[in-house]
Amino acid sequence: MRRSSIVWLSCALLFGVLVGLTPERTVAKPRVQTAKIVITTKGYQPTSLKLRRGVPARVTFLRTTDATCVKEIVLPDFNIRRALPLNAPVVIGFTPTRKGSFTFVCGMNMMSGQMIVQ
């Protein structure tokens, strides 16, 4: 191999490292996905969220009002039911394993939101 070719190749590799074109950086996937739902007098804020299939999720629910029926959260498709104390964040961890639209509801099944798993 000619010396000029070796110098050019070395420069190209160094440039790739400096601008972050290494394979490790381009294929990195998040280890955990997070989302936050706040319960206000208007209901769930936001009313829907998107999650990725196969990636562990941590969804935080925060009830900021006592003026709604949302005293607990139920994710029926994941067999999860948790009490929501006023002004105390409740983190629910699970891994969505299939694509689709899944509902979360209050304990009385009167207010609902959607989790869209892609």
C-alpha positions as CSV (number, residue, x, y, z in Angstrom):
1,M,0.0,0.0,0.0
2,R,1.4,3.4,-0.9
3,R,2.2,5.9,1.8
4,S,-0.3,8.5,0.5
5,S,-3.1,5.9,0.7
6,I,-2.2,5.1,4.3
7,V,-2.1,8.8,5.3
8,W,-5.5,9.4,3.5
9,L,-7.1,6.3,5.2
10,S,-5.8,7.4,8.7
11,C,-7.2,10.9,8.2
12,A,-10.6,9.5,7.1
13,L,-10.7,7.3,10.2
14,L,-9.8,10.1,12.5
15,F,-12.4,12.4,10.9
16,G,-15.0,9.7,11.4
17,V,-14.2,9.3,15.1
18,L,-14.2,13.1,15.6
19,V,-17.6,13.6,14.1
20,G,-19.1,10.5,15.8
21,L,-19.5,8.2,12.9
22,T,-18.4,5.1,14.9
23,P,-20.8,2.1,14.7
24,E,-21.4,2.2,18.4
25,R,-22.9,5.7,18.3
26,T,-25.1,5.0,15.3
27,V,-26.7,1.8,16.6
28,A,-27.2,2.8,20.3
29,K,-30.8,2.2,21.5
30,P,-32.4,3.7,24.6
31,R,-32.4,1.3,27.5
32,V,-35.5,2.8,29.1
33,Q,-38.2,5.0,27.6
34,T,-39.9,7.5,29.9
35,A,-43.2,9.5,29.8
36,K,-45.1,11.6,32.3
37,I,-48.9,12.0,32.6
38,V,-50.3,14.7,34.9
39,I,-53.8,14.5,36.2
40,T,-55.4,17.9,36.4
41,T,-59.0,19.2,36.6
42,K,-59.1,18.8,32.8
43,G,-58.1,15.1,33.0
44,Y,-55.0,13.4,31.7
45,Q,-52.4,15.7,30.3
46,P,-51.4,14.5,27.7
47,T,-54.2,12.1,26.8
48,S,-52.0,9.8,24.8
49,L,-48.4,8.8,24.6
50,K,-46.2,6.8,22.2
51,L,-44.0,4.0,23.3
52,R,-41.7,1.6,21.5
53,R,-42.3,-2.1,21.5
54,G,-39.7,-4.2,23.4
55,V,-38.1,-1.2,25.2
56,P,-38.7,-1.1,29.0
57,A,-41.0,1.9,29.9
58,R,-41.3,4.0,33.0
59,V,-44.5,6.1,33.0
60,T,-44.9,8.6,35.8
61,F,-48.4,9.6,36.8
62,L,-48.8,12.7,38.9
63,R,-52.3,13.6,40.4
64,T,-52.4,17.3,41.1
65,T,-56.1,17.7,41.9
66,D,-58.7,16.2,44.1
67,A,-61.5,17.4,41.9
68,T,-61.7,14.4,39.6
69,C,-62.4,10.7,40.0
70,V,-58.8,9.8,39.1
71,K,-57.7,8.4,42.5
72,E,-56.0,5.3,40.9
73,I,-54.7,4.3,37.5
74,V,-55.5,1.1,35.7
75,L,-53.7,-0.4,32.7
76,P,-56.0,-3.4,32.0
77,D,-53.9,-4.8,29.2
78,F,-50.9,-5.0,31.5
79,N,-52.7,-6.1,34.6
80,I,-51.6,-3.0,36.5
81,R,-53.6,-1.1,39.1
82,R,-52.0,1.6,41.3
83,A,-53.3,4.2,43.8
84,L,-52.5,7.8,42.9
85,P,-51.9,9.8,46.1
86,L,-52.3,13.6,45.7
87,N,-49.1,15.4,44.6
88,A,-47.0,12.2,44.8
89,P,-45.5,10.8,41.6
90,V,-46.2,7.2,40.9
91,V,-43.8,5.4,38.5
92,I,-45.1,2.4,36.7
93,G,-42.6,0.2,35.0
94,F,-43.4,-2.4,32.3
95,T,-42.2,-3.5,28.9
96,P,-44.7,-3.3,26.0
97,T,-44.3,-6.5,24.1
98,R,-46.7,-6.0,21.2
99,K,-47.8,-3.2,18.9
100,G,-51.2,-1.5,19.2
101,S,-53.3,1.0,21.1
102,F,-53.7,0.3,24.8
103,T,-56.0,2.2,27.2
104,F,-55.3,3.5,30.7
105,V,-58.3,4.4,32.8
106,C,-59.2,5.7,36.3
107,G,-60.4,3.2,38.9
108,M,-64.1,4.0,38.0
109,N,-63.4,3.6,34.2
110,M,-64.8,7.1,33.6
111,M,-61.6,8.8,32.3
112,S,-59.3,7.3,29.8
113,G,-56.1,7.8,27.8
114,Q,-54.2,5.9,25.2
115,M,-50.7,4.4,25.0
116,I,-49.7,3.7,21.4
117,V,-47.0,1.1,21.1
118,Q,-45.1,1.2,17.8
